[in-house]
Structures are given as structure tokens and as C-alpha cells.
Amino acid sequence: MKRALALLAFLIGWLVLGATPASAHVEIVSSNPGDGARLSAAPSLVSVTLSENVGIQPGSIKVVDLGGRQVDTGPVFQPGEAAEQVAVRLKPDLPDGSYLVEYAFVSGDSHPVRGTFAFVIGTGPLVTSAGAVSAATGTDAAVNAASTAVRWLAYLGVVLLGGLAFVLLCRPAARTDRRARLLLHAGAGLVAATTVAAFVLQGPYAAGRDLTAVFDTALLADTLRVAYGKLLLLRLAAVAALLLVLPRLLRPGPPDPSRSRFENAAMITGFLVLLSFSATGHPVTDPIMFVSVTADLVHFGAIAVWAGGLVQLALGLYRPAPGEDLAPVATRFSRMATWSVTAIAISGAVLALRIMPSLSTLWTTRFGALLLLKIAGFAVLLAVASRSRRAVHRGLRVPAAGGGTTVTSDLRKLRVAVAVEVVLSVVVLALAALLTVTPPGG
């Protein structure tokens, strides 16, 4: 674990010295008419060129007059060969006056980008009306808070599912432990419930609506059209398949060929669940998307295996089965945790390098502050884990009078250390949830 701490320190230095610009959320590159343009005649359409191809998103462009009356006439479409350009047609013969263009796009990482610009036809003054565009600007506070909470609970569900690796590789006896099985099923259920919640919240989140709009059928249809909605459905299908596999995978008894098939199925469904997270976050804004998405898959997967194993280990330490020897269990998990921590540190550094716009992001933005807090929490977690590892190496049991074993002081220390690790993991997951809803440049 000391080597893992040294590796983390090296990677932080690499992060500080090697940060290079990366892309952020979708941005408006240009528009026609431009913001503040004065036209002698009414245009036939309004077009917007974006920094990335987000597809055709219904209702993403709306044009209104100062009275708030909508003056565009048709669906959003792509007027030319450039996939990054979208447009909407206007009513013919618009009278002279000022007009407001409201845009609301959902970028590849599932976050909304909204704003307005104005143009004027004729010789009148350029006037904007805040009231006319209030529905298109900002994110409702309650929806934003609910979305962040749902993301954190989804991460928690994945972590609980990550405990499956501990059960299969470190503590096979947990297959018959009702509490261990309950944790795994709770993780799958939590992932399923949060997936549904994320789907219904995405519409109001992207459109700037409040919680009363969660079941708006038009918004639900909009979510289904974008990649984020399709990936949520993939996640739901994958976790449903995993729920069918779990009872067979956890069936007690010696290994047999059928169990290996279920293990393969669990690996595939687990990969799809992780992919549905990695392909809907900041990594997809990277021009070299494969690198960032792969790093995020490794990062999140290793966190799930490590933190999920900690939860299962804590369960075994505080409520061991009668006569169960936990020393080899803890030793096996110690080796698995070392590999997981190494993967977390390396993949996390790669992600930060690819996602952060610049080095100054670390100390000038909310995203940078959250990232530094997450790194600090991870470092403390490693220090506590090092204490746990020392307890494992010293041994966890001694012979008791009359036979059997008795709890040693090292086991007591290990219990406390693992409990602290679990709490710190929850905090780090909360910071990760906040990072996913915070723009890398903001």
C-alpha cells in the first residue's frame, strides 16, 4: 500500500505538470443571424453551429417576439452537410422588431447547455425581454439536487454490486450468507431504481423545468431520442439480466461448468452497466473519446471492486459465520485491493489530463476544487487501507483456551479501519457524483 501511495503522489505531480487542454460541454460556435445583428429583411430561418454533433434534438431552438409569441414554424433540422449545424424555419413576412432565439441542447455527456441571443429586423432598437426566455435559462434547483442525489445513489448501487468480485474471489462462503446476498441484490435494485429516476429527471433537467414535469410525455420522448436515454435503457436491461443471473451464480456448492457460464454472463452485464455510466459523462467530450471512456471504465470498475469488497469485508468482520477463518479472506482481498488501487490511480490521472481544459482549472474552478477534494479523500483512504494491510500481515487470530480462536487486537484495529474506509468511500462517491454534474471548465 505504501507503493500505491507513492504512485498516487507521482501521478498527482504528473497531473499538475502535464495537464493539457481538452474539450468541455457543447458550445455555440456561431449563429445566423448573429447576436445583435440588424437585418433589413426577415430571414427564412435561424441556424446555430455547435462545437460538436449532438444530432437533431426536437425543440432545441425556439424563436419568440417580445410578446413571447413563438414565430418559428417547424421542427429543428440540419440545413446543410455539416452535422454540427442545426436550424429552424421562421414564419414568413415577420414584422419589424426584436426577436429572441432560445436554444437548449444536451451535450454528449448528458448535460444541458442553454442560452439566448437576439436580432432585430428593421430600424427599431434591439430589445430583449427576460420574461420571454425565463423558461429556457437555468436549471431548476430541486431538479438539479434530485439529479445529483440520483447519480450518487446509482454509484452506491454499482459499488454494492462490485462486492460480487469479493464474494467470488475472496470469500466463497458468502454465497450462503443471507446478508451478503442481500447486499448484492440491494445494489442491483438500487441501480435499477436510479436508472428509472434518471430517465424521468433528464427531461426537466435539460429543459429547465421543475419536478412537476418529470412525467411530461414530450420530455420523456425527447430523452428517449438522445444517446443518454438509450444508454439508460441499456443499463436497465443489463441490470435486469444480472438480477436473473445472481441466484444461479450464488448457488452454494463446488464449482461446475454451468457456474462459469453464469460468471461470464455477470461479467458481460457488469461491463454494460459500467459502460452506460462512462459513455454518458465527461469522457465523451474528449476528442479521443476511446481513451477517456476506457480510462473511466477502468476507474469506475476498480472503485466498485475495491469499495464493494470493503463493504462485504466489513460485513464478514463484524458478523462472521460460526467457525469461519477470516485471515485468508482478508489476505486475498488485500492483494485484490492493491491492484484495484493501482488501476484507480492511473486511470484517474489519465481522466483528469484528458478532461480538464487547463492546469489552472485545478484552483480557479469549482470542478478543480471538487477534484482536489476527491484526490485528498482518496489519499486518506489509502492511508487507512495501509493500516488495514498491516493488520492483515500480522495475523488476525490466536488460539483460544479450550480450542477455537479468539479476537486479537489486530482484528479489532482492522474492523475499525475497514469501517472508516467504508465511510470515506461514501464521501468520495459523493464527490464523484458532484463532479459528473459540474462542467470541467466551471
FIGU-648568 format. One record per residue (C-alpha): residue number from 1; x, y, z. Coordinates in steps of 0.2 Angstrom, whole numbers, always signed. Last residue first. Example, Ala and Ser with C-alpha at 12.3 -4.5 7.8 and 13.67 -1.06 7.14 Angstrom:
<nodes>
NODE;pos;c1;c2;c3
NODE;2;+68;-5;+36
NODE;1;+62;-22;+39
</nodes>
This chain:
<nodes>
NODE;pos;c1;c2;c3
NODE;442;-84;+128;-72
NODE;441;-72;+122;-85
NODE;440;-74;+104;-82
NODE;439;-93;+107;-81
NODE;438;-100;+100;-64
NODE;437;-114;+87;-64
NODE;436;-102;+72;-65
NODE;435;-90;+81;-52
NODE;434;-104;+81;-39
NODE;433;-107;+62;-41
NODE;432;-88;+59;-39
NODE;431;-88;+70;-23
NODE;430;-102;+59;-16
NODE;429;-93;+43;-21
NODE;428;-78;+50;-11
NODE;427;-89;+53;+4
NODE;426;-96;+35;+3
NODE;425;-78;+28;+1
NODE;424;-73;+38;+17
NODE;423;-87;+29;+27
NODE;422;-82;+12;+20
NODE;421;-63;+15;+24
NODE;420;-68;+21;+42
NODE;419;-77;+4;+44
NODE;418;-62;-5;+37
NODE;417;-50;+3;+49
NODE;416;-61;+0;+64
NODE;415;-63;-18;+60
NODE;414;-45;-20;+56
NODE;413;-40;-12;+73
NODE;412;-51;-25;+82
NODE;411;-43;-39;+71
NODE;410;-26;-33;+76
NODE;409;-31;-33;+95
NODE;408;-35;-51;+93
NODE;407;-51;-60;+93
NODE;406;-51;-78;+99
NODE;405;-49;-94;+90
NODE;404;-55;-112;+93
NODE;403;-50;-124;+106
NODE;402;-51;-125;+125
NODE;401;-42;-109;+128
NODE;400;-41;-99;+112
NODE;399;-29;-100;+98
NODE;398;-24;-83;+90
NODE;397;-32;-74;+75
NODE;396;-30;-59;+64
NODE;395;-12;-60;+58
NODE;394;+2;-48;+57
NODE;393;+0;-46;+38
NODE;392;-18;-42;+39
NODE;391;-16;-29;+52
NODE;390;-3;-21;+41
NODE;389;-15;-21;+27
NODE;388;-28;-12;+37
NODE;387;-16;+2;+42
NODE;386;-12;+4;+23
NODE;385;-30;+5;+20
NODE;384;-31;+20;+31
NODE;383;-18;+29;+22
NODE;382;-26;+24;+5
NODE;381;-42;+32;+11
NODE;380;-33;+47;+16
NODE;379;-26;+49;-2
NODE;378;-43;+45;-9
NODE;377;-51;+59;+1
NODE;376;-37;+71;-5
NODE;375;-39;+66;-23
NODE;374;-58;+69;-21
NODE;373;-55;+86;-13
NODE;372;-44;+91;-27
NODE;371;-57;+86;-40
NODE;370;-70;+95;-31
NODE;369;-59;+111;-31
NODE;368;-55;+109;-49
NODE;367;-73;+107;-54
NODE;366;-77;+123;-44
NODE;365;-65;+132;-54
NODE;364;-49;+143;-52
NODE;363;-38;+131;-42
NODE;362;-37;+115;-53
NODE;361;-44;+123;-69
NODE;360;-27;+132;-69
NODE;359;-20;+117;-77
NODE;358;-31;+118;-92
NODE;357;-47;+112;-100
NODE;356;-48;+97;-88
NODE;355;-55;+81;-97
NODE;354;-40;+72;-104
NODE;353;-27;+75;-90
NODE;352;-40;+72;-77
NODE;351;-45;+56;-85
NODE;350;-27;+49;-87
NODE;349;-24;+53;-68
NODE;348;-39;+44;-63
NODE;347;-35;+29;-74
NODE;346;-18;+28;-66
NODE;345;-24;+30;-48
NODE;344;-39;+19;-49
NODE;343;-29;+5;-58
NODE;342;-16;+5;-44
NODE;341;-30;+5;-31
NODE;340;-38;-10;-39
NODE;339;-22;-20;-40
NODE;338;-18;-17;-21
NODE;337;-36;-21;-17
NODE;336;-36;-38;-25
NODE;335;-20;-42;-15
NODE;334;-28;-36;+2
NODE;333;-44;-46;-3
NODE;332;-34;-62;-3
NODE;331;-26;-58;+13
NODE;330;-43;-53;+21
NODE;329;-51;-70;+16
NODE;328;-36;-80;+21
NODE;327;-37;-72;+39
NODE;326;-56;-73;+40
NODE;325;-57;-91;+47
NODE;324;-76;-95;+49
NODE;323;-80;-105;+64
NODE;322;-98;-98;+65
NODE;321;-100;-85;+51
NODE;320;-93;-68;+54
NODE;319;-104;-53;+59
NODE;318;-92;-38;+62
NODE;317;-78;-44;+51
NODE;316;-89;-53;+37
NODE;315;-99;-37;+35
NODE;314;-84;-26;+35
NODE;313;-77;-37;+21
NODE;312;-93;-36;+11
NODE;311;-92;-17;+12
NODE;310;-74;-16;+8
NODE;309;-76;-28;-7
NODE;308;-89;-16;-14
NODE;307;-76;-1;-11
NODE;306;-62;-11;-20
NODE;305;-72;-19;-34
NODE;304;-83;-4;-37
NODE;303;-68;+8;-37
NODE;302;-59;-3;-50
NODE;301;-74;-3;-61
NODE;300;-76;+16;-60
NODE;299;-58;+19;-65
NODE;298;-56;+5;-78
NODE;297;-72;+11;-87
NODE;296;-67;+29;-85
NODE;295;-50;+25;-93
NODE;294;-59;+17;-107
NODE;293;-70;+31;-110
NODE;292;-56;+43;-109
NODE;291;-45;+34;-122
NODE;290;-59;+30;-134
NODE;289;-66;+48;-134
NODE;288;-50;+55;-142
NODE;287;-59;+72;-145
NODE;286;-64;+71;-126
NODE;285;-82;+76;-123
NODE;284;-87;+58;-121
NODE;283;-76;+57;-105
NODE;282;-87;+70;-96
NODE;281;-101;+58;-93
NODE;280;-114;+47;-103
NODE;279;-102;+34;-111
NODE;278;-94;+30;-94
NODE;277;-110;+27;-85
NODE;276;-118;+15;-98
NODE;275;-101;+7;-100
NODE;274;-101;+2;-82
NODE;273;-118;-6;-83
NODE;272;-113;-15;-100
NODE;271;-97;-21;-91
NODE;270;-107;-29;-77
NODE;269;-119;-37;-89
NODE;268;-104;-45;-98
NODE;267;-95;-50;-82
NODE;266;-111;-57;-75
NODE;265;-114;-68;-91
NODE;264;-96;-74;-89
NODE;263;-99;-79;-71
NODE;262;-115;-88;-76
NODE;261;-106;-98;-89
NODE;260;-93;-102;-76
NODE;259;-107;-108;-64
NODE;258;-114;-120;-78
NODE;257;-97;-129;-79
NODE;256;-96;-133;-60
NODE;255;-88;-126;-45
NODE;254;-92;-135;-28
NODE;253;-108;-130;-19
NODE;252;-119;-115;-15
NODE;251;-129;-106;-28
NODE;250;-123;-88;-29
NODE;249;-121;-88;-48
NODE;248;-138;-96;-50
NODE;247;-147;-83;-39
NODE;246;-136;-68;-47
NODE;245;-140;-72;-66
NODE;244;-158;-66;-66
NODE;243;-153;-50;-57
NODE;242;-139;-48;-69
NODE;241;-151;-48;-84
NODE;240;-162;-34;-75
NODE;239;-145;-25;-73
NODE;238;-141;-26;-91
NODE;237;-159;-21;-97
NODE;236;-159;-6;-85
NODE;235;-142;+0;-91
NODE;234;-146;-2;-109
NODE;233;-162;+9;-106
NODE;232;-151;+22;-98
NODE;231;-139;+21;-113
NODE;230;-154;+25;-125
NODE;229;-159;+40;-114
NODE;228;-141;+47;-115
NODE;227;-140;+44;-133
NODE;226;-154;+56;-137
NODE;225;-171;+51;-144
NODE;224;-178;+43;-127
NODE;223;-174;+59;-118
NODE;222;-185;+69;-130
NODE;221;-199;+56;-129
NODE;220;-199;+58;-110
NODE;219;-199;+77;-112
NODE;218;-215;+76;-123
NODE;217;-223;+63;-111
NODE;216;-221;+76;-96
NODE;215;-219;+63;-82
NODE;214;-205;+73;-73
NODE;213;-213;+90;-77
NODE;212;-219;+93;-59
NODE;211;-201;+92;-54
NODE;210;-197;+109;-62
NODE;209;-192;+114;-80
NODE;208;-175;+119;-86
NODE;207;-177;+109;-102
NODE;206;-162;+98;-99
NODE;205;-165;+94;-81
NODE;204;-184;+93;-84
NODE;203;-181;+79;-97
NODE;202;-167;+71;-88
NODE;201;-177;+68;-72
NODE;200;-188;+54;-79
NODE;199;-173;+44;-86
NODE;198;-163;+47;-70
NODE;197;-177;+40;-59
NODE;196;-178;+24;-70
NODE;195;-159;+22;-69
NODE;194;-160;+26;-50
NODE;193;-172;+11;-47
NODE;192;-162;-1;-57
NODE;191;-146;+3;-49
NODE;190;-153;+2;-32
NODE;189;-161;-15;-36
NODE;188;-144;-22;-42
NODE;187;-136;-15;-26
NODE;186;-149;-22;-15
NODE;185;-147;-39;-23
NODE;184;-129;-39;-19
NODE;183;-132;-33;-1
NODE;182;-145;-46;+2
NODE;181;-133;-60;-4
NODE;180;-120;-54;+9
NODE;179;-134;-54;+22
NODE;178;-140;-71;+18
NODE;177;-123;-79;+19
NODE;176;-123;-95;+8
NODE;175;-113;-87;-6
NODE;174;-103;-79;+7
NODE;173;-93;-95;+9
NODE;172;-84;-90;-7
NODE;171;-75;-76;+2
NODE;170;-61;-69;-9
NODE;169;-64;-72;-27
NODE;168;-82;-75;-29
NODE;167;-89;-65;-14
NODE;166;-76;-51;-17
NODE;165;-80;-50;-35
NODE;164;-98;-48;-31
NODE;163;-94;-34;-20
NODE;162;-95;-23;-35
NODE;161;-114;-24;-35
NODE;160;-113;-14;-19
NODE;159;-102;-1;-28
NODE;158;-114;-1;-43
NODE;157;-128;+3;-31
NODE;156;-118;+17;-22
NODE;155;-114;+25;-39
NODE;154;-133;+25;-43
NODE;153;-136;+33;-26
NODE;152;-124;+46;-30
NODE;151;-131;+49;-48
NODE;150;-149;+50;-40
NODE;149;-143;+63;-27
NODE;148;-136;+74;-41
NODE;147;-152;+73;-51
NODE;146;-163;+77;-36
NODE;145;-152;+92;-32
NODE;144;-153;+98;-50
NODE;143;-172;+95;-51
NODE;142;-174;+105;-35
NODE;141;-163;+119;-41
NODE;140;-172;+121;-58
NODE;139;-158;+123;-71
NODE;138;-155;+140;-78
NODE;137;-162;+148;-94
NODE;136;-176;+142;-106
NODE;135;-191;+146;-96
NODE;134;-186;+163;-92
NODE;133;-184;+167;-111
NODE;132;-199;+179;-113
NODE;131;-198;+186;-96
NODE;130;-180;+192;-99
NODE;129;-186;+203;-114
NODE;128;-173;+209;-126
NODE;127;-173;+225;-136
NODE;126;-163;+230;-151
NODE;125;-170;+247;-156
NODE;124;-180;+249;-172
NODE;123;-173;+251;-189
NODE;122;-179;+235;-197
NODE;121;-177;+217;-191
NODE;120;-168;+215;-174
NODE;119;-158;+200;-168
NODE;118;-156;+192;-151
NODE;117;-146;+178;-142
NODE;116;-152;+166;-129
NODE;115;-144;+152;-118
NODE;114;-145;+134;-113
NODE;113;-132;+120;-112
NODE;112;-139;+104;-104
NODE;111;-128;+90;-98
NODE;110;-129;+72;-104
NODE;109;-111;+70;-108
NODE;108;-114;+71;-127
NODE;107;-121;+88;-125
NODE;106;-140;+92;-122
NODE;105;-145;+107;-131
NODE;104;-157;+122;-126
NODE;103;-158;+137;-138
NODE;102;-168;+152;-136
NODE;101;-168;+165;-150
NODE;100;-176;+182;-146
NODE;99;-183;+194;-159
NODE;98;-183;+212;-160
NODE;97;-195;+222;-172
NODE;96;-200;+224;-190
NODE;95;-214;+212;-195
NODE;94;-211;+194;-200
NODE;93;-216;+191;-218
NODE;92;-215;+172;-217
NODE;91;-215;+162;-201
NODE;90;-197;+156;-197
NODE;89;-188;+139;-201
NODE;88;-177;+131;-188
NODE;87;-159;+127;-189
NODE;86;-145;+114;-184
NODE;85;-126;+115;-189
NODE;84;-114;+102;-181
NODE;83;-118;+89;-194
NODE;82;-111;+100;-208
NODE;81;-119;+95;-224
NODE;80;-133;+108;-224
NODE;79;-149;+114;-216
NODE;78;-149;+101;-202
NODE;77;-167;+101;-194
NODE;76;-177;+108;-179
NODE;75;-195;+105;-182
NODE;74;-206;+119;-190
NODE;73;-214;+136;-189
NODE;72;-203;+148;-179
NODE;71;-213;+163;-173
NODE;70;-217;+159;-155
NODE;69;-226;+173;-146
NODE;68;-217;+179;-130
NODE;67;-223;+197;-133
NODE;66;-206;+202;-137
NODE;65;-205;+190;-152
NODE;64;-200;+172;-150
NODE;63;-188;+160;-158
NODE;62;-186;+142;-152
NODE;61;-171;+130;-154
NODE;60;-169;+114;-145
NODE;59;-187;+109;-148
NODE;58;-183;+92;-155
NODE;57;-165;+87;-154
NODE;56;-156;+84;-171
NODE;55;-139;+76;-168
NODE;54;-127;+82;-154
NODE;53;-113;+85;-166
NODE;52;-100;+95;-158
NODE;51;-94;+113;-156
NODE;50;-111;+119;-162
NODE;49;-117;+130;-177
NODE;48;-134;+138;-175
NODE;47;-146;+142;-188
NODE;46;-161;+154;-189
NODE;45;-173;+153;-204
NODE;44;-181;+162;-218
NODE;43;-174;+179;-213
NODE;42;-184;+195;-211
NODE;41;-177;+209;-221
NODE;40;-166;+224;-217
NODE;39;-157;+214;-203
NODE;38;-148;+221;-188
NODE;37;-137;+208;-179
NODE;36;-136;+208;-160
NODE;35;-131;+190;-159
NODE;34;-128;+183;-176
NODE;33;-141;+179;-188
NODE;32;-135;+166;-191
NODE;31;-126;+158;-177
NODE;30;-108;+154;-172
NODE;29;-98;+142;-161
NODE;28;-111;+139;-148
NODE;27;-104;+127;-136
NODE;26;-105;+108;-132
NODE;25;-98;+104;-115
NODE;24;-79;+103;-112
NODE;23;-65;+99;-124
NODE;22;-47;+96;-118
NODE;21;-32;+107;-114
NODE;20;-17;+99;-107
NODE;19;-12;+95;-89
NODE;18;+6;+88;-89
NODE;17;+14;+96;-74
NODE;16;+0;+96;-62
NODE;15;-6;+79;-67
NODE;14;+11;+71;-67
NODE;13;+13;+78;-50
NODE;12;-3;+70;-44
NODE;11;+3;+54;-53
NODE;10;+19;+53;-43
NODE;9;+10;+56;-27
NODE;8;-3;+42;-31
NODE;7;+11;+30;-36
NODE;6;+20;+34;-19
NODE;5;+3;+30;-10
NODE;4;+1;+14;-20
NODE;3;+19;+9;-16
NODE;2;+15;+12;+3
NODE;1;+0;+0;+0
</nodes>
